[in-house]
Amino acid sequence: MAEPLVSPERIEADYLVETAFDPRAAIEAMAGEQSSGTFVPVPGETPELKARSAARIEALEILGEVDTPSLPGAGQPPGSRIQRARATLSWPLANMGPSLPNLMATVGGNLFELKQFSGLRILDMRLPTAFADAYPGPKFGIAGTRRLAGVEGRPLIGTIVKPSVGFGPEETADLVRLLAGAGIDFIKDDELQADGPHCPFDERVRAVMRVVNQAADKTGKKVMFAFNLTGEIDEMRRRHDLVLAEGGTCVMASLNSVGLAGMIALGRHSALPIHAHRNGWGYLSRAPMLGWSYVAWQKFWRLAGADHMHVNGLANKFSEPDDSVIASARACLTPMFAEKPCIVMPVFSSGQTVKQPPATFAALGSIDLIYAAGGGIMAHPDGPAAGVASLRQSWDAAIAGVPLDQQAQTHPELARALGAGA
């Protein structure tokens, strides 16, 4: 269920902070900076105005002390202790109205620079239903994605076009033909593949969709291909329309590249599921006392119109721990509002093979996800078709609670993948 607000007319955000100042005074400075106040009293900031527009401290919990500041540049009064705390601030909706760009400026604006803090991280936020009324949210989500992909009762098995760049349109189409013949559910452009002279977007779409449509005519199953249309707003709209006209069933955008306004525009325009890629996420999150929790950050993009959101994967090639990956996926599956859940499909990727499905299913408890593997499919000793089969067999075992080594005794594709270290 969606988490209730203190008030239906207020916005709330939770923070992890680190400060050598009195924690309440530091949080009060943050509240003032992000609402009606500034560093000195100003004429016109009357008690009545503060009561109407100032941010409020709704909760403050001291967590403990640390020996050294996490980040440079913070003030540290002589003899002070560096403390960490969890705080909740709230703002009246009337300060900004239901505007996602201005919400981001409010909950994540001039906070990280304040000298009172040697650490500040946004953990979560809760929004009034006015935001659900103002933004499209996911138009397809899990149910629509499953319907278009023709997959029920299990995760979608997917992959990424590799090499990331270098293929032309026909080479890309040849790879898609191979994967479609292998029974893949989902394929995506790499985020680096856009509209370069060696692989123009329009030519790539036409070549790939020719293959996808031919395969669908033979098998009755249309592979979902997420074309990377990342670009300026007018470019993205035009590219979307081409994919739609060619019979495509998915488009992809890099969130940090197109920005919040770009994603909102695409979400309002799109008649296809939007596969939202989070490349660049590390610079927002990798320092544990700085930036954003994915739990808070992903809410912006769900409201803007994302249908699928990347969450990394267990035992991944990046720096993110498994518990963070699972928390991110759970957040995607957790309703934002009672009236409009805005649930999206989490996408697991990054070094995924036949080995991770049991732990992934045990931790997440859901089959509503896209499981994307590159080498886990293409590097199978018996080829991509066996790679796709082995991943399905691994997921079947995970869902049924059957150990992988037992499943492998009667499923040779899985046995070969495990034996090859895939």
Backbone torsions as a table, in degrees:
resi	resn	phi	psi	omega
1	MET	NA	151.2	178.1
2	ALA	-67.0	141.4	-178.6
3	GLU	-75.1	131.9	-176.1
4	PRO	-73.0	152.2	175.0
5	LEU	-87.2	157.6	171.1
6	VAL	-60.2	-42.4	178.1
7	SER	-142.4	139.9	180.0
8	PRO	-67.3	-10.1	179.5
9	GLU	-108.4	16.4	179.4
10	ARG	-128.2	152.3	175.5
11	ILE	-101.4	138.9	179.7
12	GLU	-124.4	145.5	175.3
13	ALA	-141.5	139.3	178.8
14	ASP	-103.5	139.7	-177.9
15	TYR	-131.3	146.7	164.5
16	LEU	-102.9	123.2	-176.9
17	VAL	-126.6	158.0	174.7
18	GLU	-134.5	128.5	-174.4
19	THR	-151.9	147.6	173.3
20	ALA	-95.9	-0.2	177.2
21	PHE	-95.2	173.6	173.1
22	ASP	-57.7	123.4	-173.6
23	PRO	-57.7	-41.0	-179.1
24	ARG	-67.0	-41.5	178.6
25	ALA	-63.6	-38.8	178.9
26	ALA	-65.0	-42.5	179.3
27	ILE	-67.6	-35.8	176.7
28	GLU	-63.0	-38.8	176.9
29	ALA	-63.3	-40.5	177.7
30	MET	-63.5	-43.4	179.0
31	ALA	-61.9	-41.9	179.0
32	GLY	-66.7	-42.7	179.8
33	GLU	-60.3	-33.7	-175.5
34	GLN	-99.8	14.8	174.0
35	SER	-144.5	-112.1	-169.1
36	SER	-92.2	-9.9	-171.2
37	GLY	-102.4	177.8	171.9
38	THR	-147.8	-165.7	-171.2
39	PHE	-76.6	-10.8	174.9
40	VAL	-136.9	155.7	175.7
41	PRO	-61.4	142.3	179.7
42	VAL	-127.0	147.9	177.2
43	PRO	-59.2	140.6	177.8
44	GLY	98.4	-17.8	177.3
45	GLU	-83.4	74.8	-176.1
46	THR	-79.7	163.0	174.7
47	PRO	-55.5	-35.9	179.8
48	GLU	-66.8	-40.3	178.4
49	LEU	-66.2	-42.9	178.5
50	LYS	-60.0	-44.4	-179.5
51	ALA	-61.3	-31.2	-177.0
52	ARG	-85.4	-37.1	-165.6
53	SER	-124.6	-14.2	-175.2
54	ALA	-71.4	148.1	170.1
55	ALA	-70.0	149.4	-179.8
56	ARG	-117.8	147.5	170.5
57	ILE	-86.1	113.8	-179.1
58	GLU	-92.2	-26.3	-179.6
59	ALA	-158.9	148.3	176.4
60	LEU	-149.0	121.0	-178.8
61	GLU	-126.8	119.9	176.8
62	ILE	-77.3	128.7	-175.6
63	LEU	-100.9	-24.3	-178.6
64	GLY	146.4	-174.2	-176.8
65	GLU	-113.9	156.3	172.5
66	VAL	-129.2	159.1	-175.1
67	ASP	-80.7	-37.4	-175.0
68	THR	-132.1	151.6	178.9
69	PRO	-67.4	144.9	-179.6
70	SER	-75.1	-32.7	-174.6
71	LEU	-127.5	150.3	179.2
72	PRO	-77.2	163.5	170.8
73	GLY	90.8	-3.9	-178.5
74	ALA	-84.1	150.7	174.0
75	GLY	-74.9	151.2	177.8
76	GLN	-147.3	95.5	179.4
77	PRO	-56.6	147.9	179.8
78	PRO	-54.4	135.2	176.6
79	GLY	74.6	6.5	-176.0
80	SER	-80.6	159.5	174.2
81	ARG	-104.6	143.7	176.9
82	ILE	-93.4	117.7	-176.3
83	GLN	-118.2	151.2	172.7
84	ARG	-110.8	146.7	-177.9
85	ALA	-149.0	159.0	171.4
86	ARG	-110.8	129.7	-176.1
87	ALA	-132.9	150.0	173.9
88	THR	-121.2	124.2	174.1
89	LEU	-109.1	152.7	172.9
90	SER	-134.4	152.3	179.5
91	TRP	-131.4	147.6	172.8
92	PRO	-69.1	137.1	177.0
93	LEU	-55.4	-31.3	-177.8
94	ALA	-63.8	-17.6	177.9
95	ASN	-61.8	-34.7	-172.6
96	MET	-134.6	-16.9	-170.6
97	GLY	72.8	176.7	-178.6
98	PRO	-78.8	73.1	-177.0
99	SER	-121.0	114.9	-179.7
100	LEU	-63.8	-44.7	178.2
101	PRO	-59.3	-39.9	-179.9
102	ASN	-78.5	-24.9	170.9
103	LEU	-63.3	-43.8	179.4
104	MET	-62.4	-38.7	177.5
105	ALA	-65.8	-30.4	-177.9
106	THR	-78.3	-50.5	-175.2
107	VAL	-83.1	-18.5	-176.6
108	GLY	-137.0	31.4	-178.0
109	GLY	-86.3	-121.0	-175.5
110	ASN	-77.3	55.5	178.3
111	LEU	-103.2	-44.1	-172.0
112	PHE	-67.5	-19.2	-178.8
113	GLU	-90.3	-12.1	-174.2
114	LEU	-61.2	132.3	-174.5
115	LYS	-70.9	-14.4	177.8
116	GLN	-67.7	-15.7	-171.0
117	PHE	-118.6	133.0	169.6
118	SER	-103.2	8.9	174.6
119	GLY	-170.5	137.9	178.2
120	LEU	-158.2	126.3	-177.1
121	ARG	-140.1	132.8	177.6
122	ILE	-84.1	121.8	-174.0
123	LEU	-96.6	-40.9	-176.1
124	ASP	-166.0	168.0	173.6
125	MET	-153.5	155.3	179.4
126	ARG	-128.9	135.2	-169.4
127	LEU	-122.0	148.3	172.9
128	PRO	-66.5	157.9	-178.7
129	THR	-66.0	-12.7	175.8
130	ALA	-57.5	-30.9	177.8
131	PHE	-69.1	-36.5	177.4
132	ALA	-65.1	-33.0	178.8
133	ASP	-75.5	-27.7	-173.2
134	ALA	-87.9	-20.2	-172.8
135	TYR	-126.6	151.5	-173.5
136	PRO	-68.2	-33.2	-172.6
137	GLY	65.8	-176.3	179.9
138	PRO	-68.2	124.8	179.9
139	LYS	-81.6	-21.0	-177.4
140	PHE	-118.1	-48.2	178.9
141	GLY	56.2	-147.7	-175.4
142	ILE	-72.5	-50.6	-175.4
143	ALA	-62.3	-45.0	-179.4
144	GLY	-67.5	-37.6	177.2
145	THR	-63.9	-45.0	178.9
146	ARG	-62.3	-40.7	-179.2
147	ARG	-63.2	-46.3	-178.7
148	LEU	-68.9	-34.2	-179.3
149	ALA	-84.9	-15.3	-178.6
150	GLY	68.5	37.0	-177.7
151	VAL	-125.9	124.1	175.5
152	GLU	-132.7	153.2	171.8
153	GLY	79.6	3.4	179.1
154	ARG	-161.0	168.3	173.6
155	PRO	-66.4	156.7	168.7
156	LEU	-75.9	131.8	177.2
157	ILE	-95.7	124.0	-174.1
158	GLY	-134.6	174.2	177.1
159	THR	-152.2	176.5	-177.1
160	ILE	-122.4	140.9	176.8
161	VAL	-64.1	120.7	176.9
162	LYS	-130.2	141.0	2.4
163	PRO	-62.0	153.2	-174.0
164	SER	-56.8	-44.4	175.4
165	VAL	-136.4	160.0	179.1
166	GLY	123.2	-32.4	175.7
167	PHE	-73.5	146.5	168.3
168	GLY	-89.9	-178.8	-178.9
169	PRO	-56.9	-45.0	-176.8
170	GLU	-71.2	-37.3	176.4
171	GLU	-64.2	-39.7	175.9
172	THR	-61.8	-44.4	179.3
173	ALA	-62.3	-38.0	178.6
174	ASP	-62.2	-41.5	178.1
175	LEU	-65.0	-41.7	179.1
176	VAL	-63.1	-38.5	177.7
177	ARG	-60.2	-43.2	178.8
178	LEU	-62.5	-45.5	-177.4
179	LEU	-71.3	-38.3	177.3
180	ALA	-62.0	-40.1	176.5
181	GLY	-65.6	-24.3	178.6
182	ALA	-81.4	-7.0	178.3
183	GLY	87.7	21.2	178.9
184	ILE	-65.0	149.9	178.2
185	ASP	-92.1	-34.5	-166.6
186	PHE	-147.0	136.2	173.9
187	ILE	-134.2	144.5	176.6
188	LYS	-131.7	148.8	164.7
189	ASP	-59.2	147.8	164.6
190	ASP	-67.9	151.5	-178.2
191	GLU	-65.6	-17.1	178.3
192	LEU	-82.6	-15.1	-178.9
193	GLN	-90.0	117.3	-173.3
194	ALA	-129.1	-94.5	-174.2
195	ASP	-146.9	45.5	-178.1
196	GLY	-79.3	166.7	-176.5
197	PRO	-63.8	-24.1	179.5
198	HIS	-83.3	-18.4	180.0
199	CYS	-148.3	70.4	-177.4
200	PRO	-59.1	143.8	-175.9
201	PHE	-56.5	-50.4	-175.2
202	ASP	-61.3	-43.6	179.8
203	GLU	-66.6	-39.0	179.2
204	ARG	-63.6	-44.7	180.0
205	VAL	-60.4	-47.4	-177.1
206	ARG	-65.4	-40.8	-179.9
207	ALA	-67.6	-44.6	-178.8
208	VAL	-67.7	-44.8	-177.7
209	MET	-68.4	-28.4	173.9
210	ARG	-60.1	-43.4	179.5
211	VAL	-69.8	-44.5	-179.1
212	VAL	-61.5	-43.8	-179.2
213	ASN	-67.9	-37.9	176.7
214	GLN	-63.0	-43.0	178.9
215	ALA	-65.1	-39.0	179.2
216	ALA	-64.9	-36.5	178.1
217	ASP	-63.2	-33.6	-178.7
218	LYS	-80.3	-40.7	-169.8
219	THR	-106.9	-18.4	-174.5
220	GLY	81.6	1.1	-179.5
221	LYS	-118.0	124.3	179.0
222	LYS	-98.8	119.0	176.5
223	VAL	-64.0	134.5	175.3
224	MET	-84.6	117.1	178.6
225	PHE	-113.5	124.5	179.0
226	ALA	-95.0	103.7	179.5
227	PHE	-81.5	130.1	-179.6
228	ASN	-77.8	102.6	-179.1
229	LEU	-101.5	14.6	179.9
230	THR	-47.1	129.2	-179.7
231	GLY	175.7	-161.8	174.8
232	GLU	-74.0	162.2	-169.5
233	ILE	-57.4	-48.5	-179.6
234	ASP	-63.8	-37.5	176.4
235	GLU	-61.5	-44.8	-178.1
236	MET	-64.2	-40.3	178.1
237	ARG	-62.6	-45.4	-179.1
238	ARG	-64.8	-42.4	-179.8
239	ARG	-65.5	-40.7	176.4
240	HIS	-57.4	-45.7	-176.6
241	ASP	-63.9	-35.1	176.8
242	LEU	-66.1	-46.1	178.3
243	VAL	-57.9	-44.5	179.6
244	LEU	-61.8	-44.7	-178.3
245	ALA	-65.6	-30.2	-179.8
246	GLU	-85.4	1.8	178.1
247	GLY	90.5	13.5	179.1
248	GLY	-70.2	161.3	-176.0
249	THR	-125.5	10.8	179.3
250	CYS	-165.4	147.0	171.0
251	VAL	-129.4	160.5	-176.8
252	MET	-129.3	143.8	175.0
253	ALA	-138.2	143.3	175.0
254	SER	-87.5	112.6	-170.0
255	LEU	-60.7	-47.1	-176.5
256	ASN	-70.5	-17.6	178.7
257	SER	-85.8	-43.9	-176.4
258	VAL	-85.2	-18.8	177.8
259	GLY	76.9	169.6	-175.0
260	LEU	-66.0	-44.7	-180.0
261	ALA	-64.1	-37.9	177.7
262	GLY	-64.7	-40.8	-179.9
263	MET	-69.7	-37.4	176.7
264	ILE	-61.4	-44.8	179.6
265	ALA	-62.5	-42.9	178.4
266	LEU	-65.4	-41.8	179.8
267	GLY	-61.9	-38.4	178.8
268	ARG	-69.8	-32.2	-175.1
269	HIS	-84.7	-31.6	-164.8
270	SER	-69.8	139.3	169.8
271	ALA	-112.2	16.6	-179.9
272	LEU	-131.3	155.6	173.3
273	PRO	-59.0	142.4	179.4
274	ILE	-107.9	119.0	178.2
275	HIS	-91.0	109.4	-171.9
276	ALA	-96.0	117.4	-179.1
277	HIS	-98.6	136.3	-175.0
278	ARG	-101.6	19.9	-176.7
279	ASN	-50.3	136.8	-171.8
280	GLY	95.8	-2.7	-176.7
281	TRP	-56.5	-33.4	-175.9
282	GLY	-58.3	-35.7	-177.8
283	TYR	-72.4	-14.8	176.2
284	LEU	-93.4	-12.3	-166.1
285	SER	-138.3	-18.4	-165.9
286	ARG	-67.5	-35.8	175.9
287	ALA	-74.4	120.7	-171.7
288	PRO	-64.7	-20.5	179.7
289	MET	-110.7	26.4	-179.7
290	LEU	-148.4	142.4	169.5
291	GLY	97.4	-135.8	-169.1
292	TRP	-125.2	144.8	160.0
293	SER	-82.4	142.2	177.3
294	TYR	-59.8	-31.4	-179.5
295	VAL	-56.5	-41.1	178.2
296	ALA	-79.7	-45.6	-172.2
297	TRP	-62.5	-41.1	-174.2
298	GLN	-68.3	-17.6	-179.7
299	LYS	-66.5	-33.8	176.8
300	PHE	-59.2	-47.0	-171.4
301	TRP	-76.5	-31.0	174.7
302	ARG	-63.0	-46.1	178.4
303	LEU	-64.7	-35.9	-177.8
304	ALA	-68.7	-21.4	175.9
305	GLY	132.6	4.7	178.1
306	ALA	-64.1	142.6	175.2
307	ASP	-108.0	-30.7	176.5
308	HIS	-127.3	142.1	177.6
309	MET	-136.4	130.4	178.8
310	HIS	-68.0	139.2	179.9
311	VAL	-129.7	9.5	-173.8
312	ASN	75.0	-157.2	-178.7
313	GLY	-158.0	164.4	179.3
314	LEU	-69.5	147.8	-178.5
315	ALA	49.3	47.4	-172.4
316	ASN	-81.9	173.2	-179.6
317	LYS	-85.2	-4.2	-179.0
318	PHE	-99.0	-165.0	-172.7
319	SER	-94.1	-4.8	-170.8
320	GLU	-77.9	132.2	177.1
321	PRO	-73.7	158.9	-174.8
322	ASP	-61.1	-38.4	-176.8
323	ASP	-65.5	-31.4	176.5
324	SER	-69.6	-39.7	178.1
325	VAL	-60.4	-46.7	-178.6
326	ILE	-66.8	-39.6	177.5
327	ALA	-61.5	-38.0	178.4
328	SER	-65.4	-44.6	-179.8
329	ALA	-65.6	-41.1	177.7
330	ARG	-61.9	-37.7	179.2
331	ALA	-61.7	-40.4	179.2
332	CYS	-62.4	-30.1	-177.1
333	LEU	-94.3	0.9	-178.4
334	THR	-96.1	127.3	-179.4
335	PRO	-58.7	143.0	175.1
336	MET	-88.9	-34.8	-178.6
337	PHE	-138.3	149.0	178.3
338	ALA	-63.5	-39.7	-176.1
339	GLU	-81.6	-26.0	-176.3
340	LYS	-143.4	91.1	-171.0
341	PRO	-61.3	-32.6	-178.8
342	CYS	57.6	35.9	180.0
343	ILE	-76.0	136.8	179.1
344	VAL	-123.7	163.8	-177.5
345	MET	-89.6	118.8	176.5
346	PRO	-71.1	145.9	-179.1
347	VAL	-115.2	116.0	177.0
348	PHE	-93.8	129.6	179.2
349	SER	-155.3	-176.1	179.2
350	SER	84.1	88.3	175.2
351	GLY	68.5	29.3	-178.3
352	GLN	-84.3	138.5	-178.9
353	THR	-138.7	-166.2	177.4
354	VAL	-69.6	-11.0	-173.6
355	LYS	-82.1	-28.5	-173.0
356	GLN	-85.2	-22.0	-176.5
357	PRO	-54.1	-43.0	-179.7
358	PRO	-59.0	-45.2	-179.5
359	ALA	-70.7	-35.5	179.1
360	THR	-63.9	-48.1	-179.2
361	PHE	-67.1	-39.5	179.9
362	ALA	-62.6	-38.6	-177.6
363	ALA	-80.3	-38.1	-175.2
364	LEU	-88.2	-37.5	-178.7
365	GLY	69.7	27.3	-178.6
366	SER	-147.2	150.0	173.5
367	ILE	-104.1	4.2	-178.1
368	ASP	-84.4	81.7	-178.1
369	LEU	-161.1	161.5	168.8
370	ILE	-103.2	128.3	-178.7
371	TYR	-111.6	103.0	-172.4
372	ALA	-104.3	122.8	179.6
373	ALA	-129.3	135.7	176.3
374	GLY	-95.1	-77.7	177.3
375	GLY	-62.4	-28.4	179.1
376	GLY	-63.5	-17.0	174.7
377	ILE	-107.9	-54.4	-171.9
378	MET	-69.8	-26.9	-176.0
379	ALA	-94.1	7.6	178.0
380	HIS	-60.6	137.8	-176.9
381	PRO	-57.7	-26.1	-178.4
382	ASP	-104.9	13.7	174.7
383	GLY	99.3	172.9	-174.2
384	PRO	-60.3	-37.5	-179.5
385	ALA	-61.5	-41.5	176.9
386	ALA	-68.5	-33.1	177.1
387	GLY	-63.7	-44.6	177.0
388	VAL	-62.5	-45.8	-179.9
389	ALA	-60.3	-41.1	-177.9
390	SER	-64.5	-37.0	178.5
391	LEU	-68.1	-40.8	176.7
392	ARG	-63.1	-40.5	179.7
393	GLN	-65.0	-38.0	177.3
394	SER	-64.2	-43.4	179.1
395	TRP	-68.0	-37.2	175.8
396	ASP	-59.2	-42.4	179.1
397	ALA	-65.3	-42.6	-179.1
398	ALA	-60.9	-44.9	-177.9
399	ILE	-66.9	-36.9	-178.6
400	ALA	-83.3	-8.0	-178.3
401	GLY	74.9	26.3	-179.9
402	VAL	-97.1	128.6	177.7
403	PRO	-58.5	146.5	-176.7
404	LEU	-61.2	-39.2	-178.7
405	ASP	-66.1	-32.7	176.2
406	GLN	-70.5	-43.3	178.1
407	GLN	-61.0	-37.2	-176.7
408	ALA	-66.6	-22.4	-179.0
409	GLN	-64.0	-27.3	-178.6
410	THR	-117.3	6.5	-179.2
411	HIS	-132.4	95.3	-172.7
412	PRO	-62.0	-32.9	179.7
413	GLU	-63.2	-42.7	177.2
414	LEU	-65.8	-42.0	179.5
415	ALA	-60.1	-43.1	-179.9
416	ARG	-66.2	-39.0	178.7
417	ALA	-65.0	-43.9	178.3
418	LEU	-63.9	-40.5	-179.8
419	GLY	-68.4	-28.6	179.9
420	ALA	-87.6	-3.1	-178.8
421	GLY	77.4	17.8	-179.0
422	ALA	-70.5	NA	NA
